[in-house]
Amino acid sequence: MFLISVFKNFFFFWLFQLI
């Protein structure tokens, strides 16, 4: 699904910002 892909992308982006 496209929505899940976008959500995963956003999650990883947020994760990298945390570090």
Jmol script that loads the backbone (N, CA, C; Angstrom):
load data "model"
ATOM      1  N   MET A   1       0.837  -1.205   0.000  1.00  0.00           N
ATOM      2  CA  MET A   1       0.000   0.000   0.000  1.00  0.00           C
ATOM      3  C   MET A   1       0.873   1.258   0.000  1.00  0.00           C
ATOM      4  N   PHE A   2       0.372   2.280  -0.633  1.00  0.00           N
ATOM      5  CA  PHE A   2       1.141   3.536  -0.743  1.00  0.00           C
ATOM      6  C   PHE A   2       1.202   4.258   0.605  1.00  0.00           C
ATOM      7  N   LEU A   3       0.087   4.231   1.324  1.00  0.00           N
ATOM      8  CA  LEU A   3       0.019   4.940   2.618  1.00  0.00           C
ATOM      9  C   LEU A   3       1.030   4.353   3.602  1.00  0.00           C
ATOM     10  N   ILE A   4       1.110   3.040   3.649  1.00  0.00           N
ATOM     11  CA  ILE A   4       2.055   2.384   4.573  1.00  0.00           C
ATOM     12  C   ILE A   4       3.483   2.759   4.207  1.00  0.00           C
ATOM     13  N   SER A   5       3.768   2.845   2.923  1.00  0.00           N
ATOM     14  CA  SER A   5       5.121   3.209   2.475  1.00  0.00           C
ATOM     15  C   SER A   5       5.481   4.619   2.943  1.00  0.00           C
ATOM     16  N   VAL A   6       4.549   5.518   2.805  1.00  0.00           N
ATOM     17  CA  VAL A   6       4.787   6.909   3.228  1.00  0.00           C
ATOM     18  C   VAL A   6       4.974   6.973   4.744  1.00  0.00           C
ATOM     19  N   PHE A   7       4.146   6.214   5.446  1.00  0.00           N
ATOM     20  CA  PHE A   7       4.226   6.208   6.909  1.00  0.00           C
ATOM     21  C   PHE A   7       5.586   5.670   7.354  1.00  0.00           C
ATOM     22  N   LYS A   8       6.048   4.600   6.725  1.00  0.00           N
ATOM     23  CA  LYS A   8       7.360   4.030   7.062  1.00  0.00           C
ATOM     24  C   LYS A   8       8.463   5.045   6.783  1.00  0.00           C
ATOM     25  N   ASN A   9       8.352   5.725   5.669  1.00  0.00           N
ATOM     26  CA  ASN A   9       9.353   6.733   5.309  1.00  0.00           C
ATOM     27  C   ASN A   9       9.407   7.844   6.366  1.00  0.00           C
ATOM     28  N   PHE A  10       8.239   8.297   6.773  1.00  0.00           N
ATOM     29  CA  PHE A  10       8.158   9.356   7.776  1.00  0.00           C
ATOM     30  C   PHE A  10       8.724   8.878   9.117  1.00  0.00           C
ATOM     31  N   PHE A  11       8.425   7.627   9.455  1.00  0.00           N
ATOM     32  CA  PHE A  11       8.895   7.064  10.720  1.00  0.00           C
ATOM     33  C   PHE A  11      10.420   7.000  10.748  1.00  0.00           C
ATOM     34  N   PHE A  12      11.017   6.534   9.680  1.00  0.00           N
ATOM     35  CA  PHE A  12      12.475   6.443   9.612  1.00  0.00           C
ATOM     36  C   PHE A  12      13.109   7.834   9.650  1.00  0.00           C
ATOM     37  N   PHE A  13      12.471   8.779   8.995  1.00  0.00           N
ATOM     38  CA  PHE A  13      12.975  10.155   8.988  1.00  0.00           C
ATOM     39  C   PHE A  13      12.977  10.720  10.411  1.00  0.00           C
ATOM     40  N   TRP A  14      11.893  10.471  11.146  1.00  0.00           N
ATOM     41  CA  TRP A  14      11.777  10.946  12.519  1.00  0.00           C
ATOM     42  C   TRP A  14      12.806  10.255  13.407  1.00  0.00           C
ATOM     43  N   LEU A  15      13.032   8.971  13.126  1.00  0.00           N
ATOM     44  CA  LEU A  15      14.004   8.208  13.904  1.00  0.00           C
ATOM     45  C   LEU A  15      15.406   8.792  13.733  1.00  0.00           C
ATOM     46  N   PHE A  16      15.742   9.139  12.511  1.00  0.00           N
ATOM     47  CA  PHE A  16      17.068   9.708  12.246  1.00  0.00           C
ATOM     48  C   PHE A  16      17.216  11.094  12.875  1.00  0.00           C
ATOM     49  N   GLN A  17      16.135  11.818  12.944  1.00  0.00           N
ATOM     50  CA  GLN A  17      16.183  13.150  13.563  1.00  0.00           C
ATOM     51  C   GLN A  17      16.418  13.038  15.064  1.00  0.00           C
ATOM     52  N   LEU A  18      15.944  11.952  15.642  1.00  0.00           N
ATOM     53  CA  LEU A  18      16.111  11.746  17.083  1.00  0.00           C
ATOM     54  C   LEU A  18      17.589  11.546  17.427  1.00  0.00           C
ATOM     55  N   ILE A  19      18.262  10.823  16.560  1.00  0.00           N
ATOM     56  CA  ILE A  19      19.680  10.517  16.821  1.00  0.00           C
ATOM     57  C   ILE A  19      20.521  11.779  16.659  1.00  0.00           C
TER      58      ILE A  19
END
end "model"
wireframe off; spacefill off
backbone 0.3
color backbone group
